[in-house]
């Protein structure tokens, strides 16, 4: 069992270690016509949270066979050949033609990316190479959050979407930490971090970093009633921001809007009664 992430420090370090599973030999011991892993890359890759990690896999003599990457904890196929099979856009495969490299790239590495990954070749029997990462707490404490920098979620603090449509929330932080690549933004629904690989599916994140700051766009497709609630944008270098999301059925309105509409209806009826009384009094005086 892998040790769990310690501390949850946003500036923690993830270390990736490569090793061939039992029964898989190095390149020199295999028949030259059979596929094998050319184990020449470093066995360990260390990455700061928020940076990109590249897990190396060099497959020789694969012929018409396919190289895939799988996440061991949930047996989720992340890539197959040059295609990506996950809604988390941070994952991609690097395969410059005509090389033998089939590297898995993870952008904006998070603590939840800890675990075991396998690079596989669909031979019979299948051969694979395991990649394991471990999180480490840095020796020096992370700097405190700035009391000046504040995240901002664009638009109103009350967001209304219809059931089945797409919920889009954009959060920006107009400040950069040092180094800039260490800046990261997490999204919460209530008290839980959004899981891009949950069975619900349809959740994705687009992050852009510029000299002026960081922008993160959250997309939730096919919104359901259970997607209602509080959404928080939590940067590691600024104060968080929150909005309340209402997912509605048809013409349904949240309580706050119903109260406002009811008050307007009451005023309208009172005005109509006053006009009617004035007309009656005018006719009686003639």
C-alpha positions in Angstrom: 0.0 0.0 0.0 1.3 3.5 -0.9 1.7 6.0 1.9 -0.9 8.7 1.7 -0.1 12.3 0.9 1.3 14.0 4.0 0.1 17.5 5.2 -1.7 18.5 2.0 0.8 21.2 1.5 0.2 22.9 -1.9 4.0 23.2 -2.4 4.6 19.5 -1.7 6.7 17.4 -4.0 5.6 14.4 -5.9 8.3 11.8 -6.7 7.8 9.4 -9.6 9.7 6.1 -9.5 9.9 3.7 -12.5 10.4 0.0 -12.2 9.6 -3.0 -14.4 7.2 -5.5 -12.9 8.3 -9.0 -12.1 8.6 -11.2 -15.2 9.5 -8.3 -17.5 13.1 -8.3 -18.5 15.4 -5.6 -19.9 16.0 -5.1 -23.6 19.1 -7.2 -23.9 17.4 -10.4 -22.7 14.5 -10.4 -25.1 14.3 -11.7 -28.7 15.0 -8.7 -31.0 11.7 -9.2 -32.9 9.6 -9.3 -29.7 8.4 -6.0 -28.1 10.2 -4.9 -25.0 10.8 -1.9 -22.8 14.1 -0.1 -23.3 14.7 0.8 -19.7 17.2 3.6 -20.2 15.2 6.5 -18.6 15.8 7.7 -15.0 13.9 5.6 -12.5 12.8 8.6 -10.5 11.1 11.9 -11.5 10.6 14.6 -8.9 8.0 17.3 -9.6 6.7 20.3 -7.6 2.9 20.5 -7.2 1.5 22.6 -10.0 4.2 21.7 -12.5 4.1 19.1 -15.2 5.3 15.5 -14.8 6.5 13.3 -17.6 6.5 9.5 -17.0 8.9 7.9 -19.4 8.1 4.7 -21.4 10.2 3.6 -24.4 8.8 0.5 -26.2 10.8 -1.2 -28.9 9.7 -3.4 -31.8 5.9 -3.0 -31.1 5.0 -3.5 -34.7 1.2 -3.2 -35.1 0.7 -3.5 -31.3 -0.6 -0.7 -29.1 1.0 1.1 -26.1 -1.4 2.2 -23.4 -1.2 3.9 -20.0 -3.4 2.8 -17.1 -3.9 4.2 -13.6 -3.7 1.3 -11.2 -5.9 2.6 -8.3 -9.1 2.6 -10.4 -7.9 0.5 -13.5 -8.7 3.6 -15.6 -7.2 3.6 -19.1 -5.7 7.1 -19.5 -4.2 6.8 -23.1 -4.1 4.2 -25.9 -1.8 4.8 -28.8 -1.9 8.7 -29.2 -5.5 9.0 -27.9 -6.6 10.1 -24.5 -9.5 8.3 -22.7 -10.1 10.5 -19.6 -12.1 13.7 -19.1 -9.2 15.2 -17.1 -7.4 17.3 -19.8 -4.2 17.4 -17.7 -3.3 13.9 -19.1 -1.8 13.4 -22.5 0.7 11.1 -24.3 3.9 12.3 -25.9 4.9 10.3 -29.0 7.0 12.2 -31.4 7.1 10.3 -34.7 9.0 8.1 -35.5 10.4 7.6 -32.0 9.8 4.7 -29.6 8.8 7.0 -26.8 5.3 6.8 -25.4 5.6 9.2 -22.4 2.6 10.1 -20.1 2.4 13.8 -19.4 0.5 15.1 -16.4 0.0 18.9 -16.3 -0.5 20.9 -13.0 0.4 17.9 -10.8 -1.9 17.5 -7.7 -1.5 15.4 -4.6 -4.4 13.2 -5.7 -2.2 12.1 -8.7 -0.2 9.9 -6.3 -0.5 6.2 -7.1 0.8 3.6 -9.5 0.6 3.9 -13.3 1.4 1.2 -15.9 2.7 1.5 -19.4 1.4 -1.6 -21.3 2.0 -3.3 -24.6 -0.9 -5.5 -25.8 1.2 -8.6 -26.5 0.1 -12.1 -25.5 0.8 -12.3 -22.7 0.6 -8.6 -22.0 3.8 -6.9 -20.8 3.8 -3.8 -18.7 6.1 -1.4 -16.8 4.9 0.1 -13.5 5.4 3.8 -12.5 5.0 4.7 -8.8 4.9 8.2 -7.3 5.3 9.3 -3.7 4.5 12.7 -2.2 6.9 14.5 0.1 6.6 17.5 2.4 9.3 20.1 1.7 11.8 20.8 4.4 10.9 24.5 4.6 7.3 25.7 5.3 5.3 27.2 2.6 4.9 31.0 2.6 1.6 32.3 4.1 -1.1 33.4 1.8 -1.1 37.1 0.9 -3.8 39.1 2.7 -4.1 41.3 -0.5 -4.5 38.7 -3.3 -8.1 37.6 -3.6 -9.6 35.2 -6.1 -12.6 36.4 -8.2 -15.3 34.2 -9.8 -16.7 36.1 -12.8 -20.4 37.1 -12.8 -23.0 37.1 -10.1 -22.7 35.3 -6.7 -26.0 33.5 -7.5 -25.6 31.4 -10.7 -28.7 29.8 -12.3 -28.6 27.0 -14.9 -31.2 24.7 -16.3 -31.1 21.0 -15.8 -29.2 19.3 -18.7 -27.2 22.4 -19.7 -23.5 23.2 -19.0 -22.4 25.0 -15.9 -19.3 27.2 -16.6 -17.5 29.0 -13.8 -14.3 31.1 -14.4 -12.0 32.1 -11.5 -9.1 34.5 -11.9 -6.2 35.5 -9.5 -4.3 38.6 -10.7 -1.1 37.8 -8.9 1.7 35.3 -9.5 3.7 33.5 -6.9 7.5 32.8 -7.3 8.2 30.7 -9.3 5.0 31.3 -11.4 4.6 27.6 -12.3 3.9 26.8 -8.6 0.6 28.7 -8.7 -2.4 26.4 -8.7 -6.2 26.6 -8.2 -8.5 23.9 -6.8 -12.3 23.7 -7.1 -14.6 22.6 -4.3 -18.3 21.6 -4.4 -19.4 22.1 -0.8 -16.6 20.7 1.3 -15.4 18.2 -1.3 -12.7 18.7 -3.9 -14.1 18.1 -7.4 -13.0 14.8 -8.8 -12.6 14.9 -12.5 -12.6 11.1 -12.8 -15.7 10.5 -10.6 -18.5 8.2 -11.9 -20.6 11.4 -12.5 -18.3 12.3 -15.4 -18.6 15.4 -17.6 -16.3 17.6 -15.3 -13.3 19.3 -16.8 -10.9 22.1 -16.0 -9.1 24.6 -18.3 -6.2 26.6 -16.7 -4.3 29.5 -18.2 -1.2 31.1 -16.7 0.1 34.5 -17.9 2.3 37.2 -16.6 -0.7 39.0 -15.0 -2.1 36.0 -13.2 -3.9 32.6 -13.3 -7.3 31.9 -14.8 -9.2 28.6 -14.2 -12.4 27.6 -16.0 -14.6 24.9 -14.5 -17.0 23.1 -16.9 -19.8 20.8 -15.6 -21.8 19.3 -18.5 -25.4 18.0 -18.3 -26.0 19.7 -15.0 -28.3 17.8 -12.6 -30.1 18.9 -9.4 -27.4 17.3 -7.3 -24.9 19.8 -8.9 -26.6 22.6 -7.0 -24.8 24.2 -4.0 -21.8 26.2 -3.1 -18.7 26.2 -5.4 -15.4 27.5 -4.2 -12.3 28.5 -6.2 -9.3 28.0 -3.8 -5.9 29.2 -5.0 -2.7 28.3 -3.2 -1.5 32.0 -3.3 -4.7 34.0 -2.6 -7.9 34.1 -0.6 -10.7 31.9 -2.0 -13.9 32.9 -3.7 -17.4 31.2 -3.7 -20.7 31.3 -5.6 -24.0 29.6 -5.1 -25.3 27.5 -8.0 -29.0 26.7 -8.6 -29.9 23.9 -11.1 -33.5 24.4 -12.0 -36.2 22.3 -13.7 -38.0 24.3 -16.4 -39.5 27.6 -15.1 -38.7 26.8 -11.4 -37.1 29.7 -9.5 -35.0 29.7 -6.3 -36.6 31.0 -3.1 -34.9 34.4 -3.3 -36.3 35.0 -6.9 -39.8 33.8 -5.8 -39.8 36.3 -2.9 -38.8 39.1 -5.2 -41.4 38.1 -7.8 -44.1 37.8 -5.2 -43.4 41.3 -3.9 -43.6 42.8 -7.4 -46.9 41.0 -7.9 -48.3 42.4 -4.7 -47.3 46.0 -5.6 -48.9 45.5 -9.0 -52.2 44.4 -7.5 -52.3 47.3 -5.1 -51.7 49.8 -7.9 -54.5 48.2 -9.9 -56.9 48.5 -7.0 -56.0 52.2 -6.5 -56.7 53.0 -10.1 -60.0 51.2 -10.0 -61.1 53.1 -6.9 -60.2 56.4 -8.5 -62.3 55.6 -11.6 -65.3 54.7 -9.5 -65.1 57.9 -7.4 -64.8 60.0 -10.6 -68.0 58.5 -12.0 -69.9 59.0 -8.8 -69.2 62.7 -8.7 -70.7 63.3 -12.2 
